[in-house]
């Protein structure tokens, strides 16, 4: 079993315009694992570069930019296991998972969390020992995913569930949306000093084409408006946008999500 003294190496593989396929390795193993491989070609290229063999695929939800490369990779690497949600409409999953399922990859155990909202089949993978979370399109740096299949109340609940994890957890979303999310967050909460600092750091990183991820849950608790729906400044901004009273945190969340959709 891996420990904090023998950490996983996690590498972002760039796909499409702004997707990240997360590649998981250990120093000891000649295998690696990927999360949400929408594009098979970048995974195969990386395998050649590091001279390791793909041994498993983790899927968070069914959208094509997360599953589009799975079939090709499974065929190329001799029917490797494809882990994913049991209620997924995607047909390429070979090992189905639900709340509190466990997946052991490269000697490291990941616990499964059901986090519907963006899609109804969305799950996340959390490793307690190293405090690593693969959260797909549910949580982003300073933002959250669009609510396509679920309800705002479901999405709010799923994000609240994620925030019950240790604040030092490193979250690995699957899109480089940070600058756009930070711009919206500033519109909501312009006097947030922590938010201003993170925005500057992320702008500096993107100016040199660096990845802004992962983020930590502690950072998100300080800057992400979708997680701060009890904050007076965030509530005031949401009320102003809706021109209406908002009586519950999930209503504040729904107002913010609608605002972000139109932002």
BELGI-V513639 format. One record per pair of residues at least 24 apart in sequence whose ideal C-beta (glycine too) atoms are under 10 Angstrom apart, sorted by the first residue. I is the first residue (numbers start at 0). J is the second residue. Records with the same first field share a line. If there is no record, write none. Layout:
# BELGI-V513639
I->J + J
This chain:
# BELGI-V513639
0->103 + 106 + 107 + 108 + 128
1->25 + 27 + 28 + 104 + 105 + 106 + 107 + 108 + 126 + 128 + 129
2->107 + 128 + 129
3->128 + 129 + 130
4->128
5->106 + 107 + 128 + 129
6->107 + 128 + 129 + 131
7->32 + 104 + 105 + 106 + 107 + 126 + 128 + 129 + 131
8->49
9->34 + 129 + 131 + 133 + 169 + 171 + 212 + 213
10->45 + 49 + 210
11->171 + 173 + 175 + 210 + 212 + 213
12->36 + 38 + 41 + 42 + 44 + 45
13->38 + 41 + 175 + 208 + 210
14->38 + 39 + 40 + 41 + 42 + 64 + 65 + 67 + 68 + 173
15->41 + 64 + 67 + 174
16->64 + 174 + 175
17->64 + 173 + 174 + 175 + 176 + 177 + 179
18->64 + 65 + 67 + 136 + 173 + 174 + 175
19->171 + 172 + 173 + 174 + 175 + 210 + 212 + 213
20->45 + 56 + 64 + 65 + 68 + 173
21->57 + 124 + 131 + 133 + 171 + 172 + 173 + 212 + 213
22->46 + 49 + 51 + 53
23->54 + 55 + 57 + 104 + 105 + 107 + 109 + 124 + 126 + 131 + 133 + 171
24->49 + 51 + 105
25->104 + 105 + 106 + 107
27->105 + 106
28->52 + 54 + 104 + 105 + 106
29->54
30->54 + 55 + 76 + 79 + 104 + 105
31->55 + 104 + 105
32->56 + 57 + 79 + 80 + 82 + 102 + 104 + 105 + 107 + 109
33->57 + 58 + 68 + 69 + 72
34->58 + 59 + 65 + 82 + 124 + 133 + 134 + 135 + 171 + 173
35->59 + 60 + 62 + 64 + 65 + 66 + 67 + 68 + 69 + 83 + 133 + 135 + 136 + 171 + 173
36->64 + 65 + 66 + 67 + 68 + 69 + 71 + 72 + 73 + 81
37->62 + 63 + 64 + 65 + 66 + 67 + 68 + 69 + 173
38->64 + 67 + 68 + 71 + 72
39->67 + 68 + 69 + 70 + 71 + 72 + 73 + 74 + 75
40->68 + 71 + 72
41->68
42->68 + 69 + 71 + 72 + 75 + 76
43->68 + 71 + 72 + 75 + 76
46->72 + 75 + 76
52->76 + 77 + 79
53->77 + 79
54->79 + 80 + 104 + 105
55->79 + 80 + 81 + 82 + 93 + 94 + 102 + 103 + 104 + 105
56->80 + 81 + 82 + 83 + 91 + 92 + 93 + 94 + 104
57->81 + 82 + 83 + 94 + 96 + 102 + 104 + 109 + 111 + 122 + 123 + 124 + 133 + 135
58->82 + 83 + 84 + 87 + 89 + 91 + 92 + 94 + 96 + 120 + 122 + 124 + 135
59->83 + 84 + 87 + 111 + 114 + 117 + 118 + 120 + 121 + 122 + 123 + 124 + 133 + 134 + 135 + 136 + 137 + 172 + 173
60->84 + 87 + 88 + 89 + 114 + 115 + 117 + 118 + 119 + 120 + 121 + 122 + 123 + 135 + 136 + 137 + 144 + 147 + 148 + 173
61->86 + 87 + 88 + 89 + 90 + 91 + 92 + 118 + 119 + 120 + 121 + 148
62->89 + 117 + 118 + 120 + 121 + 135 + 136 + 144 + 147 + 173
63->89
64->136 + 173 + 174
65->89 + 118 + 121 + 135 + 136 + 173
66->90 + 91 + 92
69->93
80->104
82->109 + 111 + 122 + 124
83->111 + 120 + 122
84->111 + 113 + 114 + 115 + 118 + 119 + 120 + 121 + 122
85->111 + 113 + 120 + 122
86->113 + 115 + 118 + 119 + 120 + 121 + 122
87->118 + 119 + 120 + 121 + 122
88->118 + 119 + 120 + 148
89->118 + 120
92->120
96->122 + 124
97->122
98->122 + 160
100->124
102->126
107->131
109->133
110->164
112->137 + 157 + 160 + 161 + 163 + 164
113->157 + 160
114->138 + 144 + 149 + 153 + 154 + 156 + 157 + 158 + 159 + 160 + 161
115->146 + 148 + 149 + 150 + 153 + 154 + 156 + 157
116->143 + 144 + 145 + 146 + 147 + 148 + 149 + 150 + 151 + 152 + 153 + 154 + 155 + 156 + 157 + 158 + 252 + 256
117->143 + 144 + 145 + 146 + 147 + 148 + 149 + 153 + 154 + 157
118->144 + 145 + 146 + 147 + 148 + 149
119->147 + 148 + 149 + 150 + 153
120->148 + 149
121->147 + 148 + 149 + 153 + 154 + 157
123->157 + 160 + 161 + 164 + 170 + 171
124->171
125->161 + 164 + 165 + 168 + 170
126->168 + 169
127->164 + 165 + 168
129->168 + 169
130->164 + 165 + 166 + 167 + 168 + 169 + 170 + 215 + 216
131->168 + 169 + 170 + 171 + 213
132->161 + 164 + 165 + 168 + 169 + 170 + 171 + 172 + 213 + 214 + 215 + 216
133->169 + 170 + 171 + 172 + 173 + 213
134->158 + 161 + 164 + 168 + 170 + 171 + 172 + 173 + 213 + 214 + 216
135->171 + 172 + 173 + 174
136->172 + 173 + 174 + 176
137->161 + 170 + 172 + 173
138->162 + 170 + 171 + 172 + 214 + 216 + 219 + 223 + 225 + 226
139->170 + 172 + 173 + 174 + 175 + 176 + 177 + 179 + 180 + 211 + 212 + 214 + 219 + 223 + 225
140->170 + 172 + 174 + 175 + 176 + 177 + 178 + 180 + 181 + 184 + 197 + 201 + 211 + 212 + 213 + 214 + 215 + 218 + 219 + 222 + 223
141->176 + 177 + 178 + 179 + 180 + 181 + 182 + 183 + 184 + 185 + 187 + 188 + 194 + 197 + 198 + 201 + 211 + 214 + 218 + 219 + 222 + 223 + 224 + 225 + 226
142->172 + 174 + 176 + 177 + 179 + 180 + 181 + 183 + 184 + 219 + 222 + 223 + 224 + 225 + 226 + 255 + 256 + 259
143->172 + 176 + 180 + 219 + 223 + 224 + 225 + 226 + 252 + 255 + 256 + 259
144->172 + 173 + 174 + 176 + 225 + 256
145->256 + 259 + 260
146->252 + 253 + 256 + 257 + 260
150->249 + 253
151->249 + 250 + 251 + 252 + 253 + 254 + 255 + 256 + 257
152->247 + 248 + 249 + 250 + 252 + 253
153->249
154->225 + 249 + 252 + 253 + 256
155->225 + 226 + 228 + 247 + 248 + 249 + 250 + 251 + 252 + 253 + 255 + 256
156->249 + 252
158->219 + 223 + 225 + 226 + 228 + 252
159->226 + 228 + 248 + 249 + 252
161->216 + 219 + 226
162->216 + 219 + 220 + 223 + 226
163->216
164->216
165->215 + 216 + 217
166->215 + 216 + 217 + 218 + 219 + 220 + 221
167->215 + 216 + 217
168->213 + 214 + 215 + 216 + 217 + 219
169->212 + 213 + 214 + 215 + 216 + 218
170->212 + 213 + 214 + 215 + 216 + 218 + 219
171->212 + 213 + 214
172->211 + 212 + 213 + 214
173->212
174->212
175->201 + 205 + 210 + 211 + 212
176->211 + 212
177->201 + 202 + 204 + 205 + 210 + 211 + 212 + 214
178->202 + 204 + 205 + 211
179->259 + 262
180->211 + 222 + 223 + 224 + 225 + 259 + 262
181->211 + 222 + 223
182->262
183->224 + 225 + 255 + 258 + 259 + 262
184->222 + 223 + 224 + 225 + 227 + 233 + 255 + 259
185->222 + 224
186->224 + 236 + 240 + 258 + 259 + 262
187->223 + 224 + 225 + 227 + 230 + 232 + 233 + 235 + 236 + 237 + 239 + 240 + 255 + 258 + 259 + 262
188->222 + 223 + 224 + 227 + 230 + 232 + 233 + 235 + 236
189->232 + 236
190->232
191->221 + 222 + 224 + 227 + 230 + 232 + 233
192->221 + 222
193->217 + 218 + 220 + 221 + 222
194->218 + 221 + 222 + 223 + 224 + 227
195->222
196->221 + 222
197->221 + 222 + 223
198->222
224->251 + 252 + 255 + 256 + 258 + 259
225->251 + 252 + 255 + 256 + 259
226->252
227->251 + 252 + 255
228->252 + 253 + 254 + 255
